[in-house]
Protein backbone atom coordinates (compact mmCIF):
# COMPACT_ATOMS: atom_id res chain seq x y z
CA UNK A 1 0.00 0.00 0.00
CA UNK A 2 1.41 3.36 -1.04
CA UNK A 3 2.12 5.64 1.90
CA UNK A 4 0.30 8.94 2.12
CA UNK A 5 1.95 12.29 1.57
CA UNK A 6 1.86 14.18 4.85
CA UNK A 7 1.19 17.94 4.84
CA UNK A 8 2.23 19.52 8.13
CA UNK A 9 0.13 22.62 8.83
CA UNK A 10 0.93 24.84 11.82
CA UNK A 11 -1.74 27.39 12.66
CA UNK A 12 -2.23 29.94 15.42
CA UNK A 13 -4.74 28.68 17.97
CA UNK A 14 -6.75 31.85 18.62
CA UNK A 15 -8.51 30.08 21.53
CA UNK A 16 -12.04 30.89 20.42
CA UNK A 17 -14.47 28.10 21.33
CA UNK A 18 -14.38 25.38 18.68
CA UNK A 19 -11.65 27.16 16.71
CA UNK A 20 -9.26 24.23 16.33
CA UNK A 21 -12.16 21.78 15.91
CA UNK A 22 -13.03 23.51 12.65
CA UNK A 23 -9.44 23.28 11.46
CA UNK A 24 -9.45 19.53 12.16
CA UNK A 25 -12.73 19.19 10.29
CA UNK A 26 -11.31 20.91 7.19
CA UNK A 27 -8.31 18.59 7.31
CA UNK A 28 -10.53 15.54 7.46
CA UNK A 29 -12.72 16.76 4.61
CA UNK A 30 -9.70 17.41 2.42
CA UNK A 31 -8.33 13.94 3.17
CA UNK A 32 -11.67 12.40 2.20
CA UNK A 33 -11.49 14.16 -1.17
CA UNK A 34 -7.77 13.43 -1.57
CA UNK A 35 -7.06 10.08 0.11
CA UNK A 36 -3.44 10.15 -1.04
CA UNK A 37 -2.80 12.92 1.50
CA UNK A 38 -2.81 13.25 5.25
CA UNK A 39 -3.26 16.75 6.67
CA UNK A 40 -1.43 17.03 9.99
CA UNK A 41 -2.73 20.18 11.67
CA UNK A 42 -1.07 21.52 14.79
CA UNK A 43 -2.41 24.46 16.78
CA UNK A 44 0.37 26.62 18.18
CA UNK A 45 0.12 29.17 20.99
CA UNK A 46 -0.72 32.36 19.12
CA UNK A 47 1.66 34.34 21.34
CA UNK A 48 4.72 32.21 20.65
CA UNK A 49 4.23 30.42 17.33
CA UNK A 50 6.89 32.41 15.38
CA UNK A 51 9.42 31.23 17.97
CA UNK A 52 8.30 27.65 17.44
CA UNK A 53 8.66 27.99 13.67
CA UNK A 54 12.13 29.56 13.95
CA UNK A 55 13.26 26.77 16.28
CA UNK A 56 11.93 24.13 13.91
CA UNK A 57 13.74 25.77 11.00
CA UNK A 58 16.99 25.77 12.98
CA UNK A 59 16.52 22.04 13.57
CA UNK A 60 15.79 21.32 9.92
CA UNK A 61 12.10 20.49 10.32
CA UNK A 62 9.79 22.96 8.63
CA UNK A 63 5.98 22.67 8.31
CA UNK A 64 4.67 22.81 4.74
CA UNK A 65 2.28 25.60 5.78
CA UNK A 66 2.79 28.04 8.64
CA UNK A 67 0.53 30.86 9.83
CA UNK A 68 1.73 34.32 10.84
CA UNK A 69 0.00 37.46 12.05
CA UNK A 70 -0.18 40.23 9.48
CA UNK A 71 2.42 42.39 11.20
CA UNK A 72 4.81 39.43 11.25
CA UNK A 73 4.91 39.36 7.44
CA UNK A 74 8.38 40.92 7.40
CA UNK A 75 9.62 38.22 9.75
CA UNK A 76 8.23 35.54 7.44
CA UNK A 77 9.93 37.19 4.45
CA UNK A 78 13.25 37.37 6.29
CA UNK A 79 13.21 33.89 7.84
CA UNK A 80 15.76 31.39 6.59
CA UNK A 81 16.64 27.72 6.91
CA UNK A 82 19.84 26.34 8.37
CA UNK A 83 21.59 26.73 5.02
CA UNK A 84 20.58 30.39 4.78
CA UNK A 85 18.02 29.88 2.00
CA UNK A 86 14.52 31.42 2.35
CA UNK A 87 12.19 29.57 4.66
CA UNK A 88 9.12 30.41 2.56
CA UNK A 89 8.36 30.80 -1.12
CA UNK A 90 5.90 32.96 -3.02
CA UNK A 91 2.41 31.52 -3.08
CA UNK A 92 1.65 33.06 -6.46
CA UNK A 93 4.86 31.82 -8.06
CA UNK A 94 4.27 28.31 -6.73
CA UNK A 95 0.78 28.29 -8.27
CA UNK A 96 2.43 29.34 -11.54
CA UNK A 97 -0.72 30.47 -13.30
CA UNK A 98 -2.69 27.27 -12.76
CA UNK A 99 -6.46 27.57 -12.44
CA UNK A 100 -6.82 24.37 -10.41
CA UNK A 101 -4.56 22.14 -8.37
CA UNK A 102 -5.51 18.51 -7.73
CA UNK A 103 -9.01 19.48 -8.81
CA UNK A 104 -9.30 22.34 -6.32
CA UNK A 105 -10.10 25.65 -8.10
CA UNK A 106 -7.45 28.32 -7.52
CA UNK A 107 -9.03 31.26 -5.72
CA UNK A 108 -6.21 33.78 -5.29
CA UNK A 109 -7.53 36.09 -8.02
CA UNK A 110 -10.84 36.29 -6.17
CA UNK A 111 -9.40 37.47 -2.82
CA UNK A 112 -10.79 40.87 -1.88
CA UNK A 113 -8.29 43.65 -2.70
CA UNK A 114 -7.83 44.92 0.86
CA UNK A 115 -6.44 41.56 1.96
CA UNK A 116 -4.75 40.51 -1.24
CA UNK A 117 -2.80 43.76 -1.42
CA UNK A 118 -1.59 43.58 2.16
CA UNK A 119 0.21 40.31 1.48
CA UNK A 120 1.44 41.38 -1.97
CA UNK A 121 4.99 42.64 -2.42
CA UNK A 122 6.29 43.88 -5.75
CA UNK A 123 3.12 42.63 -7.45
CA UNK A 124 3.60 39.12 -6.06
CA UNK A 125 1.12 37.51 -3.62
CA UNK A 126 3.41 35.99 -1.01
CA UNK A 127 0.96 34.21 1.28
CA UNK A 128 -2.68 33.21 1.56
CA UNK A 129 -4.83 35.41 3.84
CA UNK A 130 -6.51 33.19 6.41
CA UNK A 131 -8.14 35.60 8.88
CA UNK A 132 -9.26 39.09 7.90
CA UNK A 133 -10.50 41.79 10.24
CA UNK A 134 -10.79 45.57 10.37
CA UNK A 135 -11.90 48.10 12.98
CA UNK A 136 -15.54 49.03 13.52
CA UNK A 137 -17.64 51.32 15.67
CA UNK A 138 -20.36 49.73 17.83
CA UNK A 139 -23.16 51.80 19.34
CA UNK A 140 -25.79 51.26 22.02
CA UNK A 141 -28.74 52.57 20.02
CA UNK A 142 -30.93 52.92 23.12
CA UNK A 143 -28.50 55.36 24.69
CA UNK A 144 -28.03 57.23 21.41
CA UNK A 145 -31.77 57.53 20.71
CA UNK A 146 -32.42 58.70 24.26
CA UNK A 147 -29.98 61.55 23.62
CA UNK A 148 -31.59 62.34 20.27
CA UNK A 149 -28.87 60.80 18.07
CA UNK A 150 -30.38 58.96 15.10
CA UNK A 151 -27.32 58.21 12.94
CA UNK A 152 -23.97 56.67 13.79
CA UNK A 153 -21.01 59.03 13.46
CA UNK A 154 -18.68 58.31 10.55
CA UNK A 155 -16.09 61.07 10.95
CA UNK A 156 -14.04 62.50 13.78
CA UNK A 157 -16.10 65.69 13.78
CA UNK A 158 -19.30 63.67 13.93
CA UNK A 159 -17.93 61.61 16.83
CA UNK A 160 -17.21 64.78 18.78
CA UNK A 161 -20.68 66.13 18.05
CA UNK A 162 -22.32 62.89 19.22
CA UNK A 163 -20.17 62.84 22.36
CA UNK A 164 -21.25 66.38 23.24
CA UNK A 165 -24.89 65.48 22.68
CA UNK A 166 -24.64 62.44 24.94
CA UNK A 167 -22.83 64.44 27.64
CA UNK A 168 -25.58 67.06 27.60
CA UNK A 169 -28.32 64.45 28.04
CA UNK A 170 -29.31 64.05 31.66
CA UNK A 171 -29.20 60.45 32.82
CA UNK A 172 -26.82 59.31 30.09
CA UNK A 173 -23.67 57.18 30.53
CA UNK A 174 -20.62 58.47 32.39
CA UNK A 175 -18.65 58.61 29.12
CA UNK A 176 -19.69 58.57 25.50
CA UNK A 177 -17.02 56.40 23.91
CA UNK A 178 -14.15 54.00 24.56
CA UNK A 179 -11.64 51.81 22.75
CA UNK A 180 -8.57 49.82 23.71
CA UNK A 181 -5.17 51.47 23.74
CA UNK A 182 -3.85 49.09 21.08
CA UNK A 183 -1.66 49.53 18.03
CA UNK A 184 -4.32 48.40 15.58
CA UNK A 185 -6.26 51.66 16.03
CA UNK A 186 -3.14 53.75 15.47
CA UNK A 187 -2.59 51.85 12.22
CA UNK A 188 -6.19 52.36 11.17
CA UNK A 189 -6.19 56.08 11.92
CA UNK A 190 -2.90 56.67 10.12
CA UNK A 191 -3.89 54.61 7.07
CA UNK A 192 -7.23 56.41 6.72
CA UNK A 193 -5.32 59.71 6.55
CA UNK A 194 -2.89 58.35 3.93
CA UNK A 195 0.01 58.31 6.39
CA UNK A 196 2.91 55.87 6.83
CA UNK A 197 4.64 54.25 9.77
CA UNK A 198 7.91 53.47 8.00
CA UNK A 199 10.09 54.67 5.15
CA UNK A 200 10.38 53.08 1.70
CA UNK A 201 6.63 53.27 1.22
CA UNK A 202 5.89 51.52 4.51
CA UNK A 203 8.50 48.91 3.67
CA UNK A 204 6.82 48.14 0.35
CA UNK A 205 9.57 49.37 -1.96
CA UNK A 206 12.45 48.00 0.08
CA UNK A 207 13.39 46.88 3.58
CA UNK A 208 12.18 49.61 5.95
CA UNK A 209 15.06 51.26 7.79
CA UNK A 210 13.28 54.12 9.56
CA UNK A 211 10.08 54.28 11.58
CA UNK A 212 8.16 57.43 12.40
CA UNK A 213 5.75 57.50 15.33
CA UNK A 214 5.59 61.30 15.34
CA UNK A 215 4.27 61.96 11.83
CA UNK A 216 1.63 64.58 11.15
CA UNK A 217 -0.98 61.82 10.76
CA UNK A 218 0.03 60.15 14.03
CA UNK A 219 -0.01 63.38 16.04
CA UNK A 220 -3.33 64.47 14.51
CA UNK A 221 -4.86 61.21 15.72
CA UNK A 222 -3.18 61.37 19.13
CA UNK A 223 -4.27 64.96 19.80
CA UNK A 224 -7.85 64.25 18.72
CA UNK A 225 -7.92 61.25 21.05
CA UNK A 226 -6.38 63.35 23.85
CA UNK A 227 -9.04 66.04 23.38
CA UNK A 228 -11.87 63.53 23.66
CA UNK A 229 -10.32 62.30 26.90
CA UNK A 230 -9.73 65.79 28.34
CA UNK A 231 -13.30 66.79 27.54
CA UNK A 232 -14.59 63.79 29.49
CA UNK A 233 -15.97 61.93 26.49
CA UNK A 234 -13.44 59.10 26.11
CA UNK A 235 -13.25 56.46 28.85
CA UNK A 236 -9.66 55.37 29.47
CA UNK A 237 -9.54 52.27 31.65
CA UNK A 238 -5.88 52.90 32.50
CA UNK A 239 -4.79 49.52 31.19
CA UNK A 240 -3.19 48.33 27.94
CA UNK A 241 -4.68 47.01 25.77
CA UNK A 242 -7.66 46.05 27.94
CA UNK A 243 -10.03 44.63 25.35
CA UNK A 244 -11.91 43.07 28.26
CA UNK A 245 -12.28 46.33 30.18
CA UNK A 246 -13.71 48.24 27.24
CA UNK A 247 -16.10 45.38 26.48
CA UNK A 248 -17.30 45.38 30.10
CA UNK A 249 -17.85 49.14 29.97
CA UNK A 250 -20.03 48.72 26.89
CA UNK A 251 -21.89 45.75 28.41
CA UNK A 252 -22.54 47.72 31.61
CA UNK A 253 -23.72 50.72 29.54
CA UNK A 254 -21.03 52.96 31.01
CA UNK A 255 -20.40 54.11 27.43
CA UNK A 256 -22.64 54.46 24.40
CA UNK A 257 -19.97 53.66 21.80
CA UNK A 258 -17.09 51.20 21.66
CA UNK A 259 -14.58 50.96 18.83
CA UNK A 260 -13.13 47.48 18.40
CA UNK A 261 -12.27 44.78 15.90
CA UNK A 262 -14.79 43.43 13.41
CA UNK A 263 -13.93 40.10 15.00
CA UNK A 264 -16.02 41.27 17.97
CA UNK A 265 -19.30 41.45 16.04
CA UNK A 266 -20.65 38.23 17.52
CA UNK A 267 -19.55 39.17 21.05
CA UNK A 268 -20.96 42.68 20.85
CA UNK A 269 -24.33 41.58 19.49
CA UNK A 270 -24.65 38.78 22.04
CA UNK A 271 -23.77 41.17 24.84
CA UNK A 272 -26.35 43.74 23.73
CA UNK A 273 -29.08 41.12 23.41
CA UNK A 274 -28.31 39.64 26.83
CA UNK A 275 -28.38 43.09 28.45
CA UNK A 276 -31.52 44.08 26.59
CA UNK A 277 -30.36 47.08 24.58
CA UNK A 278 -30.15 47.76 20.87
CA UNK A 279 -26.90 47.74 18.93
CA UNK A 280 -25.71 48.95 15.56
CA UNK A 281 -22.32 48.60 13.88
CA UNK A 282 -20.65 51.26 11.77
CA UNK A 283 -17.35 52.10 10.16
CA UNK A 284 -14.19 53.21 11.95
CA UNK A 285 -14.44 57.03 12.05
CA UNK A 286 -12.07 58.91 9.73
CA UNK A 287 -10.58 62.40 9.69
CA UNK A 288 -12.90 64.43 7.49
CA UNK A 289 -10.34 67.23 7.07
CA UNK A 290 -8.01 65.22 4.81
CA UNK A 291 -8.59 62.93 1.79
CA UNK A 292 -9.55 59.40 2.75
CA UNK A 293 -6.46 57.23 2.36
CA UNK A 294 -7.86 53.72 2.67
CA UNK A 295 -8.76 51.13 5.25
CA UNK A 296 -6.37 49.11 7.36
CA UNK A 297 -6.83 45.38 7.79
CA UNK A 298 -5.53 42.89 10.33
CA UNK A 299 -5.50 39.12 10.66
CA UNK A 300 -3.27 36.23 9.65
CA UNK A 301 -1.97 34.54 6.54
CA UNK A 302 -0.62 31.11 5.60
CA UNK A 303 2.92 30.83 4.23
CA UNK A 304 4.19 28.02 1.97
CA UNK A 305 7.54 26.45 2.82
CA UNK A 306 10.25 26.69 0.19
CA UNK A 307 11.92 23.60 -1.27
CA UNK A 308 9.03 21.13 -0.92
CA UNK A 309 8.89 18.16 -3.27
CA UNK A 310 6.26 18.40 -5.99
CA UNK A 311 3.70 16.11 -4.36
CA UNK A 312 3.92 17.88 -1.01
CA UNK A 313 3.82 21.35 -2.55
CA UNK A 314 0.84 20.55 -4.75
CA UNK A 315 -0.98 19.03 -1.78
CA UNK A 316 -0.27 22.10 0.34
CA UNK A 317 -1.40 24.45 -2.44
CA UNK A 318 -4.55 22.44 -3.04
CA UNK A 319 -5.36 22.49 0.67
CA UNK A 320 -4.96 26.28 0.73
CA UNK A 321 -7.44 26.61 -2.15
CA UNK A 322 -9.81 24.17 -0.45
CA UNK A 323 -9.75 26.23 2.75
CA UNK A 324 -10.84 29.25 0.75
CA UNK A 325 -13.50 27.75 -1.46
CA UNK A 326 -16.76 29.71 -1.16
CA UNK A 327 -18.39 27.34 1.31
CA UNK A 328 -15.47 27.09 3.71
CA UNK A 329 -14.68 30.80 3.59
CA UNK A 330 -18.33 31.65 4.20
CA UNK A 331 -18.60 29.27 7.14
CA UNK A 332 -15.41 30.68 8.67
CA UNK A 333 -17.03 34.12 8.56
CA UNK A 334 -20.18 32.84 10.24
CA UNK A 335 -18.25 31.17 13.04
CA UNK A 336 -15.87 33.97 14.01
CA UNK A 337 -17.03 37.18 12.31
CA UNK A 338 -13.94 37.16 10.09
CA UNK A 339 -14.33 39.12 6.85
CA UNK A 340 -15.32 36.87 3.91
CA UNK A 341 -11.99 36.57 2.12
CA UNK A 342 -13.22 36.17 -1.44
CA UNK A 343 -15.89 37.78 -3.58
CA UNK A 344 -17.42 34.34 -4.14
CA UNK A 345 -17.78 33.66 -0.41
CA UNK A 346 -19.43 37.06 0.11
CA UNK A 347 -21.80 36.38 -2.80
CA UNK A 348 -22.70 32.99 -1.32
CA UNK A 349 -23.55 34.56 2.03
CA UNK A 350 -25.61 37.21 0.26
CA UNK A 351 -27.49 34.62 -1.79
CA UNK A 352 -28.27 32.58 1.32
CA UNK A 353 -29.72 35.64 3.06
CA UNK A 354 -27.08 35.68 5.79
CA UNK A 355 -26.51 39.42 5.65
CA UNK A 356 -30.22 40.19 5.55
CA UNK A 357 -30.65 38.17 8.74
CA UNK A 358 -27.42 39.44 10.31
CA UNK A 359 -26.88 43.01 9.06
CA UNK A 360 -24.11 43.66 11.59
CA UNK A 361 -21.90 41.28 9.61
CA UNK A 362 -22.20 43.23 6.39
CA UNK A 363 -20.48 46.34 7.74
CA UNK A 364 -16.89 45.06 7.80
CA UNK A 365 -17.05 43.98 4.15
CA UNK A 366 -18.53 47.32 3.18
CA UNK A 367 -15.83 49.10 5.14
CA UNK A 368 -12.89 47.43 3.41
CA UNK A 369 -14.40 47.36 -0.07
CA UNK A 370 -15.70 50.87 -0.62
CA UNK A 371 -15.09 54.48 0.29
CA UNK A 372 -16.85 55.69 3.43
CA UNK A 373 -19.71 58.16 3.28
CA UNK A 374 -23.42 57.79 2.94
CA UNK A 375 -23.47 58.97 -0.69
CA UNK A 376 -20.75 56.71 -2.07
CA UNK A 377 -21.78 53.69 -4.07
CA UNK A 378 -19.87 50.67 -5.25
CA UNK A 379 -21.44 48.12 -2.96
CA UNK A 380 -19.88 45.92 -0.31
CA UNK A 381 -18.48 43.52 -2.89
CA UNK A 382 -17.14 46.11 -5.32
CA UNK A 383 -13.83 45.14 -6.91
CA UNK A 384 -12.80 48.74 -7.50
CA UNK A 385 -13.88 50.35 -4.24
CA UNK A 386 -11.66 51.83 -1.53
CA UNK A 387 -7.90 52.22 -1.97
CA UNK A 388 -6.24 48.88 -1.24
CA UNK A 389 -4.64 48.42 2.17
CA UNK A 390 -0.86 48.32 1.91
CA UNK A 391 -0.02 48.42 5.58
CA UNK A 392 3.45 48.68 7.02
CA UNK A 393 6.07 45.93 6.78
CA UNK A 394 8.99 46.22 9.18
CA UNK A 395 10.78 44.27 11.87
CA UNK A 396 9.66 44.07 15.51
CA UNK A 397 6.29 45.57 14.68
CA UNK A 398 4.97 44.24 17.99
CA UNK A 399 7.63 46.17 19.86
CA UNK A 400 6.75 49.37 18.00
CA UNK A 401 3.09 48.86 18.91
CA UNK A 402 4.02 48.56 22.56
CA UNK A 403 6.04 51.77 22.32
CA UNK A 404 3.20 53.77 20.78
CA UNK A 405 0.60 52.49 23.25
CA UNK A 406 2.78 53.37 26.23
CA UNK A 407 3.35 56.82 24.79
CA UNK A 408 -0.40 57.24 24.45
CA UNK A 409 -0.89 55.98 27.99
CA UNK A 410 1.43 58.72 29.23
CA UNK A 411 -0.52 61.33 27.26
CA UNK A 412 -3.87 60.17 28.62
CA UNK A 413 -2.98 59.30 32.19
CA UNK A 414 -0.10 61.66 32.96
CA UNK A 415 -0.70 64.64 30.69
CA UNK A 416 2.48 64.14 28.65
CA UNK A 417 2.96 66.50 25.71
CA UNK A 418 2.12 64.53 22.54
CA UNK A 419 4.86 66.07 20.39
CA UNK A 420 7.59 65.40 22.94
CA UNK A 421 6.36 61.98 24.02
CA UNK A 422 5.91 60.62 20.51
CA UNK A 423 9.31 61.96 19.45
CA UNK A 424 10.72 59.86 22.29
CA UNK A 425 8.60 56.93 21.12
CA UNK A 426 10.03 57.25 17.62
CA UNK A 427 13.58 57.03 18.97
CA UNK A 428 12.69 53.97 21.04
CA UNK A 429 10.95 52.21 18.14
CA UNK A 430 13.87 53.04 15.86
CA UNK A 431 16.25 51.29 18.24
CA UNK A 432 14.02 48.21 18.15
CA UNK A 433 14.08 48.23 14.35
CA UNK A 434 17.88 48.64 14.32
CA UNK A 435 18.16 45.69 16.70
CA UNK A 436 15.93 43.65 14.40
CA UNK A 437 18.14 44.36 11.41
CA UNK A 438 21.23 43.30 13.36
CA UNK A 439 19.51 40.06 14.35
CA UNK A 440 18.27 39.44 10.80
CA UNK A 441 21.75 39.98 9.34
CA UNK A 442 23.28 37.42 11.69
CA UNK A 443 21.18 34.37 10.82
CA UNK A 444 17.70 35.50 10.00
CA UNK A 445 15.37 36.81 12.74
CA UNK A 446 15.88 34.55 15.76
CA UNK A 447 15.90 36.70 18.90
CA UNK A 448 12.81 36.76 21.16
CA UNK A 449 12.29 40.44 20.36
CA UNK A 450 12.34 39.87 16.62
CA UNK A 451 9.81 37.06 16.91
CA UNK A 452 7.41 38.45 19.46
CA UNK A 453 3.78 38.58 18.42
CA UNK A 454 2.55 40.84 21.18
CA UNK A 455 4.47 42.70 23.82
CA UNK A 456 2.72 44.83 26.39
CA UNK A 457 4.73 45.87 29.40
CA UNK A 458 2.75 45.62 32.62
CA UNK A 459 -0.25 44.23 30.73
CA UNK A 460 -2.38 41.20 31.39
CA UNK A 461 -2.34 38.60 28.59
CA UNK A 462 -5.69 37.98 26.99
CA UNK A 463 -7.27 35.51 24.60
CA UNK A 464 -10.46 34.86 22.70
CA UNK A 465 -11.60 32.77 25.65
CA UNK A 466 -11.37 35.82 27.94
CA UNK A 467 -13.78 37.77 25.74
CA UNK A 468 -16.10 34.77 25.58
CA UNK A 469 -16.20 34.67 29.39
CA UNK A 470 -17.27 38.32 29.57
CA UNK A 471 -20.12 37.65 27.15
CA UNK A 472 -21.22 34.60 29.18
CA UNK A 473 -21.16 36.61 32.42
CA UNK A 474 -23.33 39.29 30.85
CA UNK A 475 -26.13 36.86 30.12
N, C-alpha and C positions, 0 to 999 in steps of 0.2 A: 504494500500500500504506500503510495507516494505521500511523503510528509507534507504538512501544510506550511505555507509561507507565513511567518509570524510578523505582524505589524505592531511594533511597540508604540503606544500613544500615551504621552504624559500630558495631563491636563491639570489646570488649577482647580482644586476643589473649593468652590466659593461658599460652601457650607450651607447653602439654602436647602430647605427640606426637599428630599428626593432628587437633589441635583445630580449626584453621581449615579443614581439608579437609572436616570434617563440616558446617561452616557453608556452604561452597560447595555441598556436595551438597544441603542443604535448599533453597538458592536455586534450584538447577537443577530440583529436583523441583516446587517451587512454580511455576516458569515453565512446566514441561511441563503442569501442570494449568490454568494461567492464561496462555495464550500472548500475551495482550494486555499482559503486564507483563514487565519485566526487573528482576531483583533484583540490585542492585549492592552487594555486600558488601565492606567494607573492614575489615581487622583493624588496630586501633590499638595502640600500645604501652600496656600496661595501667597503666604508671606515669605516663603523661603525657596520656592521652586526654582528660581534662576540659579541659586547656589547648588541645588541638587543636580541640575543639568550641567553646570560647569564642572562639578566633581566627576560626574559620569564621563564627560568628555576627556578629562584628564586621565581617566582610567581606561579609556578606549572603548567605552560602551555608550553609544548614543541612540536615543529613541528615534524612530523614523519620523515621528511627528511630536513637536513640543510646543506648548502654549506659553505665550508671554503677554503681559499687560502692554497696552499701547505705548506707554512711556518708557518701556524697556526695549523698544524696537531698535534703538541704537546699539544696545548691548547684544541683541541677537545678530545684528549685522557685523559686529566686531568680534564675535566669539569664534574661537578656532579650536581645532583638534590638537592632539599631541604633536602632530607633525607640522603644525602651523598653518594648515590649509583651512579654509572657511568651514565652520560647523554646519552652516545652512546654505541652501541653494535657492535661487529664484523660483518661486512657484510658477510664474508665467513661462519662464524659459523651459522648465521641466515639462509643462503641458505641451509646449512646442506647437501651438496652433491647432491641436486636436479638438474636435467637437464632442467626443465621447471617449471615455477610458474604461475598458472592461464593461462596456454597455451602460455606464453611468454618464448621463449628459453633463458636459462641462458647463459650469454656471458662472465662471468668473466675469464674463462680459455683462452679466445681469446684476452684479453687485451694485447697490446704490452708490452714487458718486461720493457722498460724504465719507463713506467707509473705504471704498476702493482707493480713493486718492490719499487717504492717510497712510496706507501701507504701500503706496507706490513711490518709487524713487527713480528719478531719471526715466520716467515713462514705463517702468518695469514693476509689475505687481509682485512684491517679494513674499507675501504671506497671505493666508486666507483668514479674513475677519471671522471671528467665532462668536463674540459678544459685542453688541453695539449699544451704546447708551449716549444720552446727551443730558443737558440740564433743563429742568422745567420749573414752572411756578405753580404751586398748589394753593387754592384758596378755600377757606371756610365760607361758603356762600351765605350761610345764615348770618354770620357776623357782618359780612359786607352789605347785605341787603338791609340789615337793621340800621346801618350807618348811611344808607342811601346810595351805595355803590352798586351799579348794575352791570358794569363791564370790567373784566380783568385788565389790569394795567399791562401794557406791552413795552413801554419805554421807561427810562429812568425818571423822566419828568412825571410821567403818569403814576409811577410808584410813589413818588413823593406826595403827589396830590392825594392819592388814596390814603396814604399814611396820615396825612393831616386831617382828612375827613374822619377817619376812624378815631383819631385822638380827640377830636372835638365832640364825638358822640358819647353822651353820658351812658355809663354802664357797659362800655365796650371793653375789649381785652386790655391788659396792661401794656402791651406793645403791639404794633401792627404787623411786624414781619421778622423773620429769622432765617438764617441759613448757617450751615457749618463753616467754620474757618478751615477750609480745605483748598488745596491747590487747584482742583478742577474748576472752581468758580473764577479763580484768577485767569486761568487759561481761556475760559469761555468769554469773560469780559474783554480780554485783550484781543482775542480773535474777532469778536463782533465789531471791534473798532478798527480792524485791519492792522493791528500791531503784531510785534514779534517778541519772542523771548530770547532768541539767539541770533548770532550773525549768520552769514551765508544762507540767507533766506530761510531762517529757522532750521538750519542744518540740512536744507534740501538741495543746495547746490555745492555741497562739500561738507566735510566734517566741521561741525560748529566748534569754534575756538573761544568765543566770547558770549557771555550771557548778560542780559540787562534786565534787572528787576526794578529799575527806576526810570523806565521809559515814560513818555508822555501818556501813553495809553494806560500803563500800570498805575501811575499816580492819579490820573483822572478817576479811575475806578476806586482806588484806595480812598481818595478824599470824598468821593460821593458816599461811599460806605461809612466813612468816619462821620460825615454830616448826619446821616440817618441815625447813627448811634448817639451822637451828641444831642440831637433833637428829641431823643427818647422814643424813636420809632422802631429801631432795630434792637432786638433782644440778643445780647451776647451772653452765652452761658458761662464764659470764662474758661472753657476747655477746648482742646484741639484734638481731633476735628469735631468730636461730639455729635455724630449723626444721631445717636440715641437721644441725647438731650433735646435737640431741636425737634425730633419726632414727638417726644413726650410733651413738649410745649404746645405743639399743634394739636395733639390728642386731647390735652387738658384745656384747650381753647384759651391759652394764655396769649396766643398770637392768632391773627386772622390769615396770615400768608406764610408759607414755608417754601423756600427754594431748595430743591434737591435733585437727585438723579432721576431720570426717567425709569430707572430700575425700581424706583419706589412706588410706581403707580399702584400696584396691587396692595402694598402695605398702606398707602395713604387712603385708598378707597375703602379698604376693610376697616381701618381705624375710624373714618368718618361715619360709616354705617353703624359700627358698634356703639359709637358715642351719640348717634342720632342727629348728626348735622349734615348739611349738604356740602358737596365738594365739587370743584371744577378745576381742571388742569389747563394751564396756558404756557406760552413760550417763555424762555429766559429773557428778562427785560434787557433791552439794548439802549445804548447811548444815542438819543435822537438828534444830537448836535453834530454828528459826524456820519459819513457814508457807512452803510452797513457792510461789514467786511467778511461775513460768513459765520458759520456755526461750528463750534468745536464738538468733537465726538470723543468718547472714551470707550473702554472695553478691552478685549483681548483678541489675539490672532494666533493662528496655528502655522508653525514654521516647519518646512520640509528639510530633513537632514541631507547633507551633500554626500555624494559617493555611494549611494545605495545601489544594489544590483537592480537590474531592470524589473524583475518580478516584484521585488519589494517596493520599488519606487512607484510602479504602476498601481499596485495595491493601495499604497498610501494616498496617491493622487485620486484614485477612484473613491476611496473612503471619504476624502475631503469633499468631493462633489456630492456624494450620497448624503453627507451631513447637511448639505445646503440645498438639497432638492426642495421644491416648494412645500411639500408636506412637512418635512422635518424642520425647516426653517420657520414655518408658520407655528408649529407646535411649540418650538422653543420660545417664540414670542409669547404665546399664551401662558406658558408655565412661569416665566420669570420677567415679563414685561420688557424683554430685550427688543430693540428695534428690529423689525423684519429686515433681513440682510439683503434680500433680492427683490426686484420688482415683481417677479412671479409669486413670491411668497406673500407679498402685500396684496396682490390681485386676488390670490386664493382666499385670504382672510376677508377681503371686501366682498367677494362673491358669496361666501358662506354667511355673510351678515354679521361677522364678528364685531366690526367697528360700529355698526348700527346699534348693536346690543351693548357694546362697551366703548362709548365715545372717548373716554379718557385715554384709551390706548392709541387713538389716531393722532394725538397731538405731537408725539415725538417724531413720527414719520413726517408730518407736515413741517415740523420745525427744521429738520435737517434737509428737506428736499425742496424748500421754496423760500423766497424772501419773506420776512415778517411784514405785518401790516394788514389791516382788514381789507384793503382794496386790491391787494396783489393776488393774481391768479396763479395758474400753473398746476395746482392740485398737489395732493400729498405724494403722489407717485410720479411727479414730473421728472423727466430725465435731464432737463436743462433749467433747473430751478436755482436755488441759492448757490453762491460761490462754493466750490468744493473745499473741504476742510483739510488743509495741509498743516497740521499742527507741528509743534517743535520736535526735533530729533537731536538729542544731545545726551552725554553721559551723566550719570548720577542725577537723573531727573528727580528721583524721589528725595534726594538730599536738598535739591533746590526748592522743592515744594515745602519741605520742612522749614527752610530758611524764610520763605515768603510768608508762611502762616505765623511763624513766631514774630516776624516784623509787624504783621497786622495785629497780632495779639498785644504787642507793646503800644501800638497806636490806639487801640480800643480801650485797653485796660489801664494804661499808664500815661496816656496823653502824649506819647512820643510824636515828634514832628515827622510827618510822612516823608518829606524830601530827605531829611537827614537819615532817618531809620532805613529807608529803602536803598539809599546809597550804600549804607553799611551792609545791607543784605546782598546787594550786588557783589560787593567785594568778597563776602563769605561764600556765595554761590560760585563765584569765579574760581576760588581756591579749590572747591570741590570738583569743578570741571577739570582744572589743571591736574589734580590728583588722579582723576579718572584717566586722562590721557597718558599719564606716566604709567599707570597700571596696565592700560591697554597695550602700550608699546612694549612692555616687558614680555608678556605671554598671552595677550588677550585679556579682557576684563576678568579678574579672578578674585579681587579683594572683596570683603564683605560690603564695603561702601559702594563699590561699583555695581554690585549685584542686588542691592537692597530694593525691595518692592515698595515698602512704605517705611518711613522713619519719622516718628513724631516724638520728640523729647518730652518727657513728663506726661505722656498721653496713654490712656488705656487702650489696649488692642480691642478691636471689634470684629464682628463677623456678620454674615447674613443671618445666622442663628440668633444673634443679639437683637436685631431688628424684629425678627419673627416673635421673639419673646415679648417685646413691647406691645405688638399688635394683639397677642393673645391676652395679655394683662388688661388691655383696654376693652375687652369684650365683656 
